[in-house]
């Protein structure tokens, strides 16, 4: 159910942000061991020593100060590189895969992912041969105020074409300081007509929830892509709507959710878990162990949590806690198995580090790092080869349009779904279908991309080779729906 164009956020469970201390001179040339030893004695290396001591004191898996300094010494002597980035990065090379040094630009991007807040024009895009296709315009953003809508294709920034740029280079042009203006050139229907608007960059908040709806049987569905610190802002209105509709059963989709901030896991605990402790973070110094609690005195919902092999960290912590507290079931396959937490520390250089400083154990004693999360109901999604005959025949004389529910719509949607342009084939030509058709037209290089099927659209859909195309059935979601149906039937008996 997750949209394929959503950015998947780094999977880590984070704790506190710490303050920087000092900085180090860069670019010194090393010509001998004597030079190296003099450099290591120089106060310009104080910051490297400080970081090494911090790692030694807090890294939970095990290392020591002397080894870290030896690694730095050896690296400088062998490579001649005495840059701060090079030395600190080398010290982290010998640590676990979750610990990392990030130079300034990478660190700022990481913080944006973790908080869900950024400065920009407020659009979610994907690259296409025609430009950056706008999949979503965030409410209240500069893009919305300037009139940019879903389906527009950004082709120029400040008068400069982005068609030959990488996606990251194009996005870097679009981003900038809060309150500044950027000129955005975009296409709406025809390639030869470029519209240009001035957009004011502003702080925007990206929702970690990609989909929510009420399914048959009054079952709520929430797809949470990541555990960002702004999750309460988006989750609470959904739960209020569910309450108004009398929703008591909720499917929480954490598949492919790589985790995020422990504060976000605590938000979910406060909404779904009963009052009390739900996790303990064990650190190198037991006196610094941290406990996290739910303050929920009114447990209103029963959960079916969907997980898979890419559900990690905070996703696993929350799923295991649902099992511990018996407020629902976990459905899917066993999870990734990341039961360690990282502390994020900003550096005065503008970069930052994240260091594995804790092992978390749920209140019920589950060690996710050792055992992963084992689902209560094990279900694998089956993949089958796309069956063109079963999908229905495409018509070259009747072109479906928005609002239709027809055999022609079904045949077209089934193919768009198999190709990855559509999240769900429901046989109804709605706004999602229009967007999928438009996306297909853009990627195929059609002269017009209005989202309305044409002879060329149907021709191209018909001539794609589907022999190797695999379609995944969402058996895990079906199992969650069946679980609640069975619960309801059991209550009636």
Secondary structure, 3 states (H helix, E strand, C coil): CCCCCCCCCCCCEEEEEECCCCCCCCCCCCCCHHHHHHHHHCHHHHHHHHHHHHHHHHCCCCCCHHHHHHHHHHHHHHHCCCCHHHHHHHHHHCCCCCCEEECHHHHHHHHHHHHCEEEECCEEEEEECCEEEEEEECCCCHHHHHCCCCCCEEEEECCEECCCCCHHHHHHHHCCCCCCEEEEEEECCECCCEEEEEEECEEEECCCEEEEEEECCCEEEEEECCECCCHHHHHHHHHHHHHHCCCCEEEEECCCCCCEEHHHHHHHHHHHCCCEEEEEEEECCHHHCEEEEECCCCCCCEEEEEECCCCCCHHHHHHHHHHHHCCEEEEECCCCCCCEEEEEEECCCCCEEEEEEEEEEECCCCCHHHHCCCCCEECCCCEEECCHHHHCCCCCCCCCCCCCECHHHHHHHHHHHHHCCCCCCCCECCHHHHHHHHHHHHHCCCCECCCCCCHHHHHHHHHCCCCCCEEECCHHHHHHHHHHHHHHHHHHC
